[in-house]
Amino acid sequence: MSAKDAPPPLPEPLLVEVADSHTHLDLQSGTVEEALVKAAAVGVTTVVQVGCDVKGSQWAAETAAAHEHVHAAVALHPNEAPRIVLGDPDGWSRQGAREGGGDSALDDALAEIDRLAALPYVRGVGETGLDFFRTGPEGIAAQERSFRAHIEIAKRHGKALVIHDREAHADVLRVLDEEGAPERTVFHCYSGDAAMAEICAAKGYYMSFAGNVTFKNAQHLRDALAVAPLELVLVETDAPFLTPAPYRGRPNAPYLIPVTLRAMAEVRGVGENEMAEAIAVNTARAFDY
């Protein structure tokens, strides 16, 4: 294993226990148990496991049912919706190459997400939203239809809505306004600027910051974090992606939350314990556990 692929070392433990508000244990190496033990050793005692397609959402629900400190979020990722409707000839997703199933296939997939969202250990509906980075204009209608359906599912079941917003800020905010956002709405891997953070704050949306808040080229994220109300701030890994500096490019996992949290505390000019206490309370409130 090259140094580039080696897992980063364990950080100094946090003194206040916190949650990783967004992770993908199914995409990480090792077992769920190993990941949870490693995370708990540094004070990360709760994780929200997020589904991106039907199979992943079923796995998230099963994993949450089996582990007291794992909560699930279930959804069709914004890039998954067009693949279901139009097909995925390149086989980019984990399902491999697929024929398009049209709107009825999307309805079937959404019905399964709806079924899973009713389960007690499923605390969120997500990640859903819009992604104009990977999906071209031909897929936007399917994405938006799926997003609106997820908003309705989240509201009907009283679950948090977990949003994936990539290069689609204005449209995500528009759809939330048109549909009426659920009581608890989380912008996962917050990617907007300070002006958008003020809009989110006014609407009571949670903003979850990932390891990219530590990247040199991400001053806009630090500016957003600086103005976001502390009671609306969460922390996440989005592991195995977005590993914080100085480990960028190496595999991420929930145990690296302290690295990001300490960087966030520095941006806010508060102590890490104060930051961790706020985040612990916020995550429990956002996901109602």
N, C-alpha and C positions, 0 to 999 in steps of 0.2 A: 504494500500500500504506500503510495507516495504521500509526502507531507500534505499535498493539496487535498487528498481524499481522507486524510486522518481526521477523526473527530477532534474538535478543540478540547483543551483541558477543562476540568470543572472549575468554575469561578468560585470566589469566596462566597460562602452561603449568605443569603439575606437573613436578617434577624426577625423580619416580619414576613409571615407566609403570604404568598401571592398566587394568582392563577395565570396560566397561559390561556388567553381568551380565544386563541385560534391556532390549531395545529392539525397536522395530517399524519397521525401515527402510522397509518397504513402505507405511507410512502417512505417511511424511515426504516433504517436497518435495525435488526434486533427485535426483541419481543416487546409487546405493550408493557409487560411487567418490568422489564429492564429499564424502559424509558421512564416509567413512573417512579421507580426506586431512585434512579439517577437524579431526576428532577426534585424529588422530595428531599434528597440529601443537601440541596442548596436552597431549600425554602420554597420551591414551586410545587405546591401540594395539590393543585386542582388543574385540570386541563379541559378545554372544550375541543372535542374532536369533530371536525367538520367534513361533511360529505359533499362531493362534487358531481355525483351521478347516482343512478338508482342503486347500483351495487355498493358503492362507497357509502351511501346514506344508510343502507341496510346494515353494513358493517359497523358504522358509527353507532347506530342504535343498539346493536348487539353488544358492542364493546362497553357502552355506557351502562347497559343493564348488568354487565358482569363486574364492573369496577365502580366502587362507591364514589371515587373522586374524579371520574370521567363523566362529563356531560356531552350530549350529542347535539349537533345541528345538522339538519338534513335539507338537501336541495339539489337542483340541477344547476350547475355552474353556468354562467352566461354563455360560455363557449360550447357547452354541451347541448343547449337547446337547438341551435341551428344544425348541429350534427345529427340530432334525432330526426329533425324535419327533412333536411336536405341530403343527409348522408355524410360520410366521412371517408372518401376514397383513399386518402393518404394514411388512414389509420393512426392519426396523431394521438388520439386519446388511448386510454388503457384498454378500451373495448376492441381496438384494432379496426380494420376497414369495415365500414357498414354501408348498407343501402339506405337511402332516405326513406323514412316511414310516413312522411307527411304530418299534417296537423293531428291526425288521430293517434299517431305514435306518441306525440308530445302530450296529448290528453291522457294517455295511458300512464306515461311516466309521472305526470303531475298527480294523478290519482294515487300512485304509490307513495309519493312524497307526502301527500295529504294524510294517508293512512299512518305513515311513520310519525308525522308531526303531532298526532294525537297521543303518542306514547308518553308516559310521565317522565322518563329520563331523557327525553328529547326536549331540550331547553331553547332551541333556536331553529329558525327556518333560514337556511343560507348555506353556502354562499351563493347569493343570487344578485342580480343587478344587470349592468351593461358593461361590455368590453369591446371597445372599437379598435383596440390594438391588434387583436388576433382574428376578429371576425369582420369580414368586409360588408359592404352595403347590402349584399344579397341575404345576409343573415340577421339583419337588424330587426325585422318584423318578428321573427321567431324569438329573438332575445327579449324584445319588449313584451310580447305576449306572455312569455314565461315569467318575466319579472313581475308583471301585474298579477299573475296567478299566485305567485309566492307571497306577495303582499297580502292578498286576500286570505290565503291559508294561515299565515302568521297571525292575522287579526282574529280570525275565527277561532283559532286554538289558544289565543292569548300567549303566543310565544314571541321571543325576540326575533327581529329581522336582521340578518347579517348580510351586509352589502359588499359586493365586489364591484368596484368602480375604477375602470381603467380607461383613461382618455375619454371619459364620458360624463364629466362632472355635471354639466348643465342639464343633460338629458336625465340623469339619475335623479337630480333634485326636482325636475319637472314631473317625472312619473310619480314620485313620492307625493308631491303636491296634488296631482290629479287624483290619485287613488286614496290619499289620506294615509299617512305613515302609521304603522303600529305604535303603541305606547312606548315600546322600547326598540329603538333602531340603532344598529351599530355599523359604522363605516369601518370595515376590516381593512387593515393595511392602509390606513388613511393616506391619500396621495394628493390631496388638494393643497392650496396655499393658505395663508393667514386670512385672506378675505373670505374664502369658502368656510374656514373654521368658524368665522363669526356668524355666517349663515346657519351652519350646523348647530352652533351653540344656541342661537335664538330659537331654533326648533326643538332643542333638547335632544339632539342626536349624539350618541356616544362616538368618540373618535379613538380608534385603537391603533397604536403605533407599533411598528415592527422594526426589525434590525436595520432597515434602510434609513431610519432616522439618524443612524451613526455614519452614513456614507458621506464622504467629502462633498459630493455634488448635490447634497440634499438639504441645502440651507432653507429651501421653502418649507420643508417638513418641520425643521426646528423652529422656524418663524410661526408656523401653525400651532405647534405644541406650546409655544410661548404665550399665545393668546387664548388657547382653549381653556374653558373653565375646568379647574382641577377635578370637579365632581363628574365630569364627562369624559375623563381620560382613562383608557385601558392600555394594556401592553400585551403583545402577542409575539410568537415566533414565525407563524406561517411555515413552520418547519416541514420539510427539509430545505425550504427556500429562505432567501433573505437573511443569511447569517450575518450577525453584526460585526463591524470592524472591531478588532484587527483580524478577524477570522473569515472575512468575506470570501466566498467561493468554496469554503469547506462546508461539510454537511451540518445543517442546523438541527436542533432538538430542544425540547422544552427546558432542559437544564441550563440553557444559555440565556434565559430570561433575565437573570441578574445583570448581565453585561449591558443589555438594552435599557433596563430600568435605571441603572446608575447613570447612563448617558442622558436619559430623560430628566433625572433629578438635577443634573448639572445645568441643562437648558433652562429649567424652571427656577434654578437657584434655591432649591430646597434640599433637605437632607434625604438620604435614601430611605430611611425608616418612614419619614412623613410621606414620601412618594409611594412606598409600598403599602402603607396603611390605606391611603386614598384609593389606590388601584384595587386592593383586596375588596373593599366595600363596594366600589363601583361595579366590579365584575359580578359580584353576587347579586347586586341590584339589577344589573342589565339582563342577566340570565335567570333571575328569580330562583336561586338555589339557597 
